């Protein structure tokens, strides 16, 4: 008899299936972010302090990444106006 999946195993299978079926990189990022939120929500139920710390660290990393993308886009627009 096959054993039943645990909640974490079921969540992982569900989210990995969505990510694998995504047609674009942006959609893969979207579904990965949903998975991340689901895992942080579960962590928050068990350990609020750790969930808070992990969320802040990830928010800082994502903010830095977004800032870099924004700066690249801004530089590209300024270059297009000049040239």
PyMOL commands that set and color helices and strands:
alter all, ss='L'
color gray80, all
select helices_A, chain A and resi 7-21+25-46+48-82
alter helices_A, ss='H'
color red, helices_A
deselect
rebuild
show_as cartoon
